[in-house]
Amino acid sequence: MNIRELQDKANLIREDIIKMLVAAGSGHSAGPLGMADIFTALYFGGVLEYRADEPWWRERDRLVLSAGHIVPVLYPVLAHAGFFPIEEIYTLRKINSRLQGHPHAKSVPGIENTSGPLGQGTSVAVGMALALKMDFKAGRLPRLPRVICVDSDGEMQEGQTWESFMFAAKNHLDNLTYVIDRNHIQIDGYTEEIMPLEPLVEKLESFGLQVFEVDGHNMQAILDAFNHDASVHRKPVAIVANTTPGKGVKYMENKYEWHGKPPSEPGEAVEALTDIHALRTLGGKIVSEHE
């Protein structure tokens, strides 16, 4: 896909997120909307090596979602990539659904880890990256798979994350990339008011990570960051993605109150979809292939 096609795909994913959350009547809005560009780049921009028709292919790259509450962005991305039928996204959070509010390992093809308690995915990713590197060095894998761990900035308040960074740096896990969603919000307020993280880049560097900071809504910049990431040797990488929570929905953007709730009041869903449609069509200036 070219950059325009990737941008269009990301906004289509945003529409799916709103529709899923409305159908579920619960779930997280702000983070998933903010991370749609990152996930689109990962799965449709040539970053991750995967086979949708062979989801447990041993040589695949792994996506560990540590920030499990933003799984409403991962489900439609996996569906659009061909891992399972797109219609299934509307079963989000339903009884007996495979698509729960936080991901469950191997509940559907493409889900690599169970997450919910924040911070734990960082350790899962370290274990995966170390094991894959051992297998590669022993000749049991023809290529070294990448492990990409998606974290929220709120998770940086967990001690476990920093222990994982230290371990990754000590063991030179250069097949491991942390993507930190720097949207400045968490469930009960703004990160810098609750537990300040800055200077985050300098802190990550001091723990031995190679750090790239990127506009999390600039598709070319995102792809460039992952390309630079792939060239780093003997260091784990952190990509700090500056994102807008609720991206595309004007009444949600940068408001922490939308961290953990869906559109529910009359007209909210319609307004959200109208905003995203305008974003996808540049205010009606272009006709999308999905019209």
C-alpha distance (Angstrom), angle and dihedral (degrees) to the residues before:
residue distance angle dihedral
M1 . . .
N2 3.78 . .
I3 3.80 122.4 .
R4 3.79 94.8 -92.4
E5 3.80 91.6 49.6
L6 3.80 90.8 49.3
Q7 3.80 91.1 50.6
D8 3.78 90.3 49.6
K9 3.80 90.9 49.1
A10 3.82 91.1 50.7
N11 3.79 91.5 53.7
L12 3.79 91.2 46.5
I13 3.81 86.8 54.5
R14 3.81 88.5 51.5
E15 3.80 90.0 55.2
D16 3.80 89.6 50.8
I17 3.81 90.4 50.6
I18 3.81 91.9 55.9
K19 3.80 92.9 46.0
M20 3.82 91.8 48.3
L21 3.79 93.7 49.5
V22 3.79 93.0 47.4
A23 3.81 90.5 49.9
A24 3.80 90.5 49.0
G25 3.79 95.7 44.3
S26 3.80 89.6 -142.7
G27 3.77 141.5 51.6
H28 3.79 142.7 88.5
S29 3.80 121.7 -53.4
A30 3.80 111.6 171.0
G31 3.80 102.0 55.8
P32 3.82 98.1 43.1
L33 3.82 92.3 49.6
G34 3.79 90.1 47.7
M35 3.79 94.3 51.1
A36 3.81 99.1 45.3
D37 3.82 92.7 102.4
I38 3.80 93.2 50.9
F39 3.80 94.0 49.7
T40 3.78 91.9 45.2
A41 3.80 90.1 53.7
L42 3.81 91.1 48.6
Y43 3.81 96.7 51.7
F44 3.80 104.0 27.0
G45 3.80 103.2 25.1
G46 3.79 97.0 66.9
V47 3.81 96.7 -103.3
L48 3.81 100.1 117.3
E49 3.81 124.3 51.9
Y50 3.81 107.8 -141.9
R51 3.78 142.8 139.6
A52 3.79 114.7 -139.1
D53 3.81 90.7 -165.0
E54 3.81 90.5 49.9
P55 3.82 101.8 35.1
W56 3.81 97.2 171.2
W57 3.81 94.8 48.1
R58 3.81 103.7 153.6
E59 3.80 94.4 -132.5
R60 3.80 94.7 52.3
D61 3.79 123.2 122.2
R62 3.80 113.2 -112.8
L63 3.80 127.3 -128.0
V64 3.80 111.6 -159.1
L65 3.80 113.0 -167.4
S66 3.78 104.8 -156.0
A67 3.82 92.4 166.8
G68 3.79 90.7 64.7
H69 3.79 94.8 175.3
I70 3.83 90.9 72.3
V71 3.82 91.7 61.0
P72 3.85 90.6 116.5
V73 3.82 85.4 80.8
L74 3.81 94.7 48.6
Y75 3.80 97.3 50.8
P76 3.84 97.2 59.5
V77 3.80 90.9 40.9
L78 3.81 90.7 55.3
A79 3.80 90.3 45.4
H80 3.80 92.9 51.1
A81 3.81 88.6 47.5
G82 3.80 89.3 57.1
F83 3.80 102.5 -106.3
F84 3.82 93.7 124.7
P85 3.84 137.7 -10.4
I86 3.78 115.7 -65.9
E87 3.81 91.1 -133.0
E88 3.79 89.7 68.1
I89 3.81 92.7 70.2
Y90 3.81 88.4 78.2
T91 3.81 90.0 66.2
L92 3.82 90.1 69.4
R93 3.82 111.0 147.1
K94 3.81 92.8 -4.6
I95 3.81 120.6 139.3
N96 3.82 110.2 -86.1
S97 3.79 91.4 7.6
R98 3.79 119.0 141.5
L99 3.80 88.0 -140.9
Q100 3.77 105.5 76.2
G101 3.79 127.5 175.3
H102 3.80 90.1 -97.8
P103 3.81 121.8 31.1
H104 3.79 121.8 -96.4
A105 3.81 117.8 -153.8
K106 3.80 111.8 -96.9
S107 3.81 92.3 -9.9
V108 3.78 85.0 131.5
P109 3.80 128.6 8.1
G110 3.78 111.1 -80.7
I111 3.82 98.2 29.3
E112 3.81 105.0 117.0
N113 3.81 102.9 177.3
T114 3.77 144.8 24.4
S115 3.80 112.3 -121.0
G116 3.75 141.5 170.0
P117 3.80 108.4 117.6
L118 3.77 102.2 80.5
G119 3.78 118.6 -116.3
Q120 3.78 98.3 25.9
G121 3.78 94.8 98.2
T122 3.79 90.6 64.1
S123 3.81 89.4 64.2
V124 3.80 92.8 43.2
A125 3.80 89.2 53.7
V126 3.81 92.0 49.8
G127 3.79 90.5 52.7
M128 3.79 92.4 48.7
A129 3.80 93.7 47.3
L130 3.80 92.9 48.3
A131 3.82 93.7 47.3
L132 3.80 92.6 47.6
K133 3.79 91.5 49.2
M134 3.81 90.6 50.7
D135 3.81 90.8 50.3
F136 3.79 91.5 47.9
K137 3.80 93.6 49.7
A138 3.81 90.0 48.1
G139 3.81 91.0 53.7
R140 3.78 95.0 -112.0
L141 3.82 92.0 119.9
P142 3.82 125.4 44.6
R143 3.81 91.6 -149.5
L144 3.79 134.1 27.4
P145 3.81 108.0 -114.1
R146 3.77 119.4 -141.0
V147 3.78 123.1 -124.8
I148 3.79 116.2 -150.6
C149 3.79 116.4 -169.9
V150 3.80 118.2 -164.1
D151 3.80 113.8 -151.0
S152 3.77 135.5 176.0
D153 3.78 120.9 -128.1
G154 3.80 88.7 -120.2
E155 3.80 87.1 64.3
M156 3.79 88.6 64.1
Q157 3.81 85.3 75.8
E158 3.82 88.7 67.3
G159 3.80 117.5 91.5
Q160 3.79 91.0 -144.4
T161 3.79 91.5 68.6
W162 3.80 92.9 58.7
E163 3.80 92.2 46.4
S164 3.80 87.4 54.6
F165 3.80 91.9 49.8
M166 3.80 90.8 52.0
F167 3.81 92.2 49.1
A168 3.80 92.2 47.1
A169 3.80 92.3 50.7
K170 3.82 93.6 45.8
N171 3.80 90.9 52.5
H172 3.82 95.1 43.8
L173 3.81 93.3 -124.1
D174 3.79 96.3 -177.1
N175 3.81 89.9 162.5
L176 3.82 89.5 67.0
T177 3.80 125.6 88.0
Y178 3.78 126.2 -179.2
V179 3.81 115.4 -155.5
I180 3.79 108.8 -161.0
D181 3.79 116.5 -160.5
R182 3.80 100.3 -140.7
N183 3.80 99.8 -167.6
H184 3.82 96.3 136.7
I185 3.82 95.5 -129.1
Q186 3.79 138.3 100.0
I187 3.76 132.9 175.5
D188 3.79 97.5 -76.3
G189 3.78 104.4 29.3
Y190 3.78 148.1 -44.0
T191 3.80 117.4 -31.5
E192 3.79 95.0 -129.8
E193 3.80 90.7 56.0
I194 3.79 96.6 43.6
M195 3.81 100.5 40.2
P196 3.81 115.6 -15.0
L197 3.81 114.9 -130.6
E198 3.78 102.1 -175.5
P199 2.95 133.5 146.9
L200 3.81 81.0 40.2
V201 3.81 98.7 156.9
E202 3.79 92.5 51.3
K203 3.80 91.4 47.6
L204 3.80 92.1 52.2
E205 3.79 91.3 48.0
S206 3.79 90.9 50.7
F207 3.80 88.8 57.4
G208 3.80 90.6 58.2
L209 3.81 102.1 -97.0
Q210 3.79 126.4 134.7
V211 3.80 103.1 -126.2
F212 3.80 130.8 -154.6
E213 3.79 120.5 -178.0
V214 3.79 117.4 -154.0
D215 3.79 143.9 173.6
G216 3.79 99.6 -106.5
H217 3.81 91.7 -148.6
N218 3.80 98.7 49.4
M219 3.79 103.3 92.5
Q220 3.79 96.0 -163.8
A221 3.80 91.6 48.4
I222 3.81 90.3 49.6
L223 3.80 92.3 52.0
D224 3.80 91.0 45.9
A225 3.81 90.5 52.9
F226 3.79 91.8 53.1
N227 3.80 90.6 46.6
H228 3.81 90.9 52.5
D229 3.79 88.5 45.4
A230 3.80 91.8 57.7
S231 3.81 90.6 56.7
V232 3.82 95.8 55.8
H233 3.80 114.3 105.4
R234 3.80 130.2 -159.2
K235 3.81 93.8 2.4
P236 3.79 133.3 87.1
V237 3.79 113.1 -125.9
A238 3.78 133.8 -132.0
I239 3.79 120.0 -162.1
V240 3.79 109.9 -163.3
A241 3.81 104.2 -155.0
N242 3.78 113.2 -162.0
T243 3.79 104.1 -148.6
T244 3.78 139.2 171.1
P245 3.80 111.9 -122.2
G246 3.80 109.6 -128.7
K247 3.81 90.5 18.2
G248 3.79 112.1 -167.8
V249 3.81 97.2 19.0
K250 3.79 107.9 89.8
Y251 3.80 98.2 -156.1
M252 3.81 91.6 50.6
E253 3.79 101.9 44.1
N254 3.81 115.1 118.4
K255 3.81 93.0 -8.1
Y256 3.79 114.1 126.3
E257 3.81 90.4 -158.3
W258 3.83 87.5 78.2
H259 3.79 93.7 56.4
G260 3.79 93.6 100.8
K261 3.79 110.7 15.0
P262 3.82 137.0 75.6
P263 3.79 129.7 -136.5
S264 3.79 105.2 -78.5
E265 3.80 111.4 148.6
P266 3.82 117.9 92.0
G267 3.77 110.1 -79.8
E268 3.81 96.7 10.8
A269 3.80 94.9 106.5
V270 3.80 92.6 45.6
E271 3.80 91.4 49.7
A272 3.81 91.2 47.4
L273 3.80 93.2 51.3
T274 3.81 91.1 44.6
D275 3.80 90.6 54.1
I276 3.80 93.1 48.4
H277 3.80 92.1 45.5
A278 3.81 88.9 53.8
L279 3.80 89.5 49.7
R280 3.80 91.4 50.0
T281 3.81 94.6 48.2
L282 3.81 96.9 37.1
G283 3.78 90.3 -114.0
G284 3.78 93.2 -44.0
K285 3.80 95.2 -51.3
I286 3.80 92.8 119.9
V287 3.77 133.8 36.7
S288 3.78 113.0 -127.1
E289 3.78 121.2 -136.9
H290 3.82 86.0 -126.3
E291 3.81 94.2 61.6
